[in-house]
Amino acid sequence: LRELAATLRLLRRTTKCLELLADQLHMLKHISPWEYQEVRRVLGHGSGFDSPGFRRVREVSPELGQVFHELLREQGITVVEMYQRGREFEDLYQLAELLIEWDERLTLWRVHHYKLVERIIGDSVVGTQGTPVEVLGNLVHKTRYPELWRARNELTALSHERDGDRLIVR
């Protein structure tokens, strides 16, 4: 991961994979809720989150965040400062934006997956892993890099302070 150019290239490719994966879920909307019950019998207690691919996503996401923060520490700057001085830290800026994209794509996949599950088996039942579907719905609000998302609020507040505007940040 210390080879930043290669990391940026690979992260762009993986975010595109997530986009394509989410799009593929839509074909399952064409299966009836009753017909899906046959598919579900074959799935047993397995789920997409148990797949080797999603297991790796859960492993690599924190690692990416740790490396990003190590790079920030090496430069002696915060996330907000990196955004404010973007031209000086272009590679870090690009990495931060790709991490946001990665996080957003994972969230969008979760939203699409949850809505598909809700549409086919319902939202008040137990899913294939034996977990209530509502738990799946709650995962939609989970972010992997909250500090990158919070930085937007901080930057907006700083901008308003500079301009003398009153802004309420909750």
C-alpha positions as CSV (number, residue, x, y, z in Angstrom):
1,L,0.0,0.0,0.0
2,R,3.0,2.3,0.3
3,E,3.0,2.5,-3.5
4,L,0.4,5.2,-3.7
5,A,0.0,5.3,-7.5
6,A,-0.7,1.6,-7.6
7,T,-3.0,1.8,-4.6
8,L,-5.0,4.6,-6.3
9,R,-5.3,2.6,-9.5
10,L,-6.4,-0.6,-7.7
11,L,-8.9,1.3,-5.5
12,R,-10.5,2.9,-8.6
13,R,-10.9,-0.6,-10.1
14,T,-12.4,-2.1,-6.9
15,T,-14.9,0.7,-6.5
16,K,-16.0,0.1,-10.1
17,C,-16.4,-3.6,-9.2
18,L,-18.7,-2.6,-6.3
19,E,-20.7,-0.5,-8.6
20,L,-21.2,-3.4,-11.1
21,L,-22.0,-5.8,-8.2
22,A,-24.7,-3.5,-6.9
23,D,-26.2,-3.3,-10.5
24,Q,-26.3,-7.1,-10.7
25,L,-28.6,-7.3,-7.7
26,H,-31.3,-5.7,-9.8
27,M,-31.8,-8.8,-11.9
28,L,-33.0,-10.6,-8.8
29,K,-36.0,-8.3,-8.7
30,H,-37.5,-10.3,-11.5
31,I,-37.8,-13.4,-9.3
32,S,-41.1,-13.8,-7.5
33,P,-41.1,-13.9,-3.7
34,W,-42.4,-17.5,-3.8
35,E,-39.9,-18.6,-6.4
36,Y,-37.1,-17.2,-4.3
37,Q,-38.0,-19.6,-1.5
38,E,-36.7,-22.4,-3.7
39,V,-33.4,-20.5,-4.1
40,R,-33.2,-19.8,-0.4
41,R,-33.4,-23.5,0.4
42,V,-30.2,-24.0,-1.7
43,L,-28.5,-21.1,0.0
44,G,-29.0,-22.6,3.4
45,H,-27.5,-20.3,6.0
46,G,-25.0,-18.7,3.6
47,S,-25.1,-15.1,2.5
48,G,-23.1,-12.7,0.3
49,F,-21.4,-11.4,3.4
50,D,-20.0,-14.8,4.0
51,S,-18.3,-15.0,0.6
52,P,-14.5,-14.8,0.3
53,G,-14.9,-11.5,-1.5
54,F,-16.9,-9.7,1.1
55,R,-14.8,-11.3,3.9
56,R,-11.8,-9.7,2.2
57,V,-13.6,-6.4,1.9
58,R,-14.2,-6.4,5.7
59,E,-10.5,-7.2,6.3
60,V,-9.0,-4.6,3.8
61,S,-11.2,-1.7,4.6
62,P,-9.7,-1.0,8.1
63,E,-6.2,-1.5,6.7
64,L,-6.8,1.1,4.0
65,G,-7.9,3.6,6.6
66,Q,-4.9,2.8,8.8
67,V,-2.5,3.4,6.0
68,F,-4.2,6.7,5.1
69,H,-3.9,7.9,8.6
70,E,-0.2,6.9,8.8
71,L,0.4,8.9,5.6
72,L,-1.4,11.9,7.2
73,R,0.7,11.6,10.4
74,E,3.9,11.4,8.3
75,Q,2.9,14.7,6.7
76,G,1.9,16.2,10.1
77,I,-1.6,17.2,8.9
78,T,-5.2,16.4,9.8
79,V,-7.9,15.3,7.4
80,V,-9.3,18.8,7.4
81,E,-5.9,20.4,6.7
82,M,-5.3,17.9,3.9
83,Y,-8.6,19.0,2.2
84,Q,-7.8,22.7,2.8
85,R,-4.4,22.4,1.3
86,G,-5.3,19.8,-1.4
87,R,-2.9,20.9,-4.1
88,E,0.0,20.4,-1.7
89,F,-1.1,16.8,-0.9
90,E,-2.7,15.7,-4.2
91,D,-2.0,12.0,-3.8
92,L,-3.4,12.0,-0.2
93,Y,-6.4,13.9,-1.5
94,Q,-7.0,11.4,-4.3
95,L,-6.7,8.5,-1.8
96,A,-9.1,10.2,0.6
97,E,-11.7,10.7,-2.2
98,L,-11.3,7.1,-3.3
99,L,-11.8,5.9,0.3
100,I,-15.0,7.9,0.3
101,E,-16.0,6.4,-3.0
102,W,-15.2,2.9,-1.7
103,D,-17.3,3.6,1.5
104,E,-20.1,5.0,-0.5
105,R,-20.2,2.1,-3.0
106,L,-20.3,-0.4,-0.1
107,T,-23.1,1.5,1.4
108,L,-25.0,1.7,-1.9
109,W,-24.5,-2.1,-2.2
110,R,-25.9,-2.6,1.3
111,V,-28.9,-0.4,0.4
112,H,-29.7,-2.2,-2.8
113,H,-29.2,-5.6,-1.0
114,Y,-31.4,-4.6,1.9
115,K,-34.2,-3.3,-0.4
116,L,-34.0,-6.5,-2.5
117,V,-34.2,-8.7,0.6
118,E,-37.1,-6.6,1.9
119,R,-38.8,-6.9,-1.5
120,I,-38.4,-10.6,-1.8
121,I,-38.6,-12.1,1.7
122,G,-39.9,-9.1,3.8
123,D,-38.4,-6.9,6.4
124,S,-39.8,-8.6,9.5
125,V,-38.4,-12.0,9.0
126,V,-35.2,-13.9,9.6
127,G,-32.6,-13.8,6.8
128,T,-30.4,-16.6,5.5
129,Q,-27.8,-16.3,8.3
130,G,-30.5,-16.5,11.0
131,T,-30.3,-12.8,11.5
132,P,-33.4,-10.6,11.5
133,V,-33.6,-8.6,8.2
134,E,-33.9,-5.4,10.2
135,V,-30.3,-5.9,11.3
136,L,-29.3,-5.8,7.7
137,G,-31.2,-2.6,7.3
138,N,-29.3,-1.0,10.2
139,L,-26.0,-1.8,8.5
140,V,-26.9,0.8,5.8
141,H,-25.9,3.5,8.2
142,K,-22.4,2.1,8.9
143,T,-19.5,3.9,7.5
144,R,-15.9,2.7,7.4
145,Y,-14.2,6.1,7.4
146,P,-16.3,8.3,9.6
147,E,-13.5,10.9,10.0
148,L,-13.6,11.5,6.2
149,W,-17.3,12.0,6.3
150,R,-17.1,14.3,9.4
151,A,-14.4,16.4,7.7
152,R,-17.1,17.7,5.3
153,N,-19.1,19.0,8.3
154,E,-15.9,20.6,9.7
155,L,-14.9,22.2,6.4
156,T,-18.4,23.6,5.9
157,A,-18.4,25.0,9.5
158,L,-14.9,26.5,9.0
159,S,-16.0,28.1,5.7
160,H,-19.0,29.7,7.4
161,E,-16.8,30.9,10.3
162,R,-14.4,32.5,7.8
163,D,-17.3,34.2,5.9
164,G,-19.0,35.3,9.2
165,D,-22.1,33.2,8.5
166,R,-24.0,31.5,11.3
167,L,-24.2,27.8,10.8
168,I,-25.5,25.2,13.1
169,V,-23.7,21.9,13.0
170,R,-25.4,19.0,14.7
